[in-house]
């Protein structure tokens, strides 16, 4: 077991390596999809599970508020993770795998965008079965109803990376290492970068 000092040093070195290895082209594509939604008056929805649910709420907050520019219209954005009563009712009545899909049904319109945040992107499983199938189901629904999907993912990106119109993958280090803390942490870094650029683009539009 490394000393705490060595652990901190390794973690920060890996963080720097991941930042340098992040695809600039993929981030640009994500920003363009979200800006197109603003330009065409479409709604952006966000969703995730666990820490990614908190990140989805934070992202929706920042797209809605941080991107404000004087005299310009505002983004329409909401998180599908924020109504605990509704989520528990949907889980009870139709199952956890449909908690996001059912919120989109009847509210999303063609051209709307769903942003899915997921560490594994729908690959892998644990005691409850395959991970993030509620995200995969929601993404499938959006694609079938004329919307677009953006994915912020890690590891191999899973199904969401394959389904997305634009996605950003937190890369592994050169040694092949990745982790949930690095993935969720970099999703926050990416989302702040995305929102800062969207704010500039709205101001210049």
C-alpha positions in Angstrom: 0.0 0.0 0.0 1.5 3.4 -1.0 1.9 6.2 1.5 -0.8 8.9 1.4 1.7 11.3 -0.2 2.5 8.8 -3.0 -1.2 8.2 -3.6 -1.9 11.9 -3.9 1.1 12.3 -6.2 0.0 9.4 -8.4 -3.7 10.6 -8.5 -2.7 14.1 -9.6 -0.2 12.9 -12.2 -2.9 10.7 -13.7 -5.3 13.7 -13.6 -2.9 15.7 -15.6 -2.4 12.9 -18.1 -6.1 12.4 -18.6 -6.6 16.1 -19.2 -3.9 16.1 -21.9 -5.3 12.9 -23.4 -8.9 14.2 -23.7 -10.2 14.4 -27.3 -10.6 18.0 -28.3 -12.6 17.0 -31.3 -15.1 15.1 -29.3 -15.6 18.0 -26.9 -16.1 20.3 -29.8 -18.8 18.0 -31.3 -20.6 17.9 -27.9 -20.6 21.7 -27.7 -21.9 22.0 -31.2 -24.9 19.7 -30.6 -25.8 21.6 -27.5 -25.4 25.0 -29.2 -27.6 23.8 -32.0 -30.3 23.0 -29.5 -30.2 26.6 -28.2 -30.2 28.0 -31.7 -33.3 26.0 -32.7 -35.2 26.4 -29.4 -35.0 22.8 -28.4 -34.9 21.4 -24.9 -31.9 19.7 -23.3 -32.5 16.9 -20.8 -29.9 15.4 -18.5 -29.8 12.1 -16.6 -27.5 9.8 -14.7 -27.3 7.4 -11.8 -25.6 7.8 -8.4 -22.8 10.4 -8.6 -23.7 10.9 -12.2 -27.2 11.9 -11.2 -25.7 14.6 -9.1 -23.6 15.6 -12.0 -26.6 15.6 -14.3 -28.4 18.0 -11.9 -25.4 20.2 -11.7 -25.0 20.3 -15.5 -28.7 21.2 -16.0 -28.3 24.0 -13.5 -25.2 25.4 -15.3 -26.7 25.1 -18.8 -29.8 26.9 -17.6 -28.1 29.6 -15.6 -24.4 30.0 -16.2 -24.8 30.4 -20.0 -26.9 33.6 -19.6 -25.9 36.4 -21.9 -27.4 39.9 -21.7 -30.2 40.4 -24.3 -30.0 36.8 -25.5 -32.6 34.0 -25.2 -31.8 31.3 -22.6 -31.2 27.6 -22.8 -34.2 25.3 -22.0 -32.7 22.5 -19.9 -33.9 20.2 -17.1 -32.6 17.2 -15.2 -34.6 14.0 -15.1 -33.0 13.1 -11.8 -34.5 15.8 -9.5 -38.1 14.8 -8.7 -37.6 12.1 -6.0 -41.4 11.5 -5.7 -41.8 11.0 -9.4 -38.8 8.7 -9.7 -40.0 6.5 -6.8 -43.5 6.3 -8.3 -42.1 5.3 -11.7 -39.8 2.8 -10.1 -42.8 1.3 -8.1 -45.2 1.2 -11.1 -43.1 0.6 -14.2 -39.6 -0.3 -13.0 -36.3 1.5 -12.5 -35.3 0.9 -16.1 -38.0 3.3 -17.3 -37.7 6.2 -14.9 -36.1 8.5 -17.5 -37.9 7.2 -20.6 -41.3 7.8 -19.0 -40.4 11.4 -18.2 -39.5 12.0 -21.8 -42.6 10.3 -23.2 -45.0 13.1 -24.0 -42.6 16.0 -23.3 -39.7 15.7 -25.7 -40.0 16.9 -29.2 -37.9 16.0 -32.3 -34.6 17.9 -32.1 -34.5 17.8 -28.4 -31.2 16.6 -26.8 -30.7 14.0 -24.0 -27.4 14.2 -22.2 -26.5 10.9 -20.5 -23.8 10.8 -17.9 -22.5 7.4 -17.0 -19.2 5.9 -15.8 -19.5 2.7 -17.8 -22.0 3.7 -20.4 -24.3 0.7 -19.9 -21.5 -2.0 -20.0 -20.9 -4.1 -16.9 -23.1 -5.4 -14.2 -23.5 -5.8 -10.4 -25.9 -7.4 -8.0 -28.9 -5.6 -9.5 -28.0 -6.6 -13.1 -26.6 -4.6 -16.0 -25.6 -1.1 -15.2 -27.4 2.1 -16.5 -30.1 0.3 -18.5 -32.4 3.2 -17.7 -30.1 5.5 -19.5 -29.8 3.2 -22.5 -33.6 2.9 -22.7 -34.0 6.6 -22.6 -31.4 7.1 -25.3 -33.1 4.6 -27.5 -36.4 6.3 -27.0 -34.9 9.7 -27.9 -33.2 8.4 -31.0 -36.5 6.7 -32.2 -38.4 10.0 -31.7 -36.1 12.3 -33.6 -34.0 13.6 -30.8 -30.2 13.6 -30.3 -28.1 11.9 -27.6 -25.0 13.2 -26.0 -23.0 10.9 -23.8 -20.3 11.7 -21.1 -18.8 8.3 -20.3 -15.7 6.4 -19.2 -14.0 3.0 -19.5 -15.0 1.7 -23.0 -18.0 4.0 -23.3 -20.5 1.1 -23.5 -23.7 1.3 -25.4 -24.2 5.0 -24.8 -20.9 5.8 -26.7 -22.2 3.8 -29.6 -25.7 5.3 -29.6 -24.7 9.0 -29.1 -24.6 11.6 -31.8 -21.7 13.2 -29.9 -19.8 11.8 -26.9 -16.8 12.5 -24.7 -14.9 9.6 -23.2 -12.6 10.1 -20.2 -9.5 8.4 -21.5 -7.4 5.9 -19.6 -3.9 6.7 -18.5 -0.9 5.5 -20.6 -0.7 2.7 -18.0 -4.3 1.6 -18.7 -5.7 2.9 -15.4 -9.1 4.5 -15.0 -11.5 4.7 -12.1 -15.0 6.0 -11.2 -13.5 9.0 -9.3 -11.5 10.0 -12.3 -14.5 9.5 -14.7 -17.0 11.4 -12.5 -14.5 14.1 -11.7 -13.6 14.7 -15.3 -17.3 14.8 -16.3 -17.5 17.9 -14.0 -14.4 19.3 -15.6 -15.8 18.8 -19.1 -19.2 20.2 -18.2 -17.8 23.4 -16.9 -15.7 23.7 -20.0 -18.8 23.1 -22.1 -20.9 25.6 -20.3 -18.2 28.3 -20.4 -17.9 27.9 -24.2 -21.7 27.9 -24.6 -21.9 31.1 -22.7 -19.3 32.7 -25.0 -21.1 31.4 -28.1 -24.5 32.7 -27.0 -23.0 36.1 -26.2 -21.4 36.2 -29.7 -24.5 34.9 -31.6 
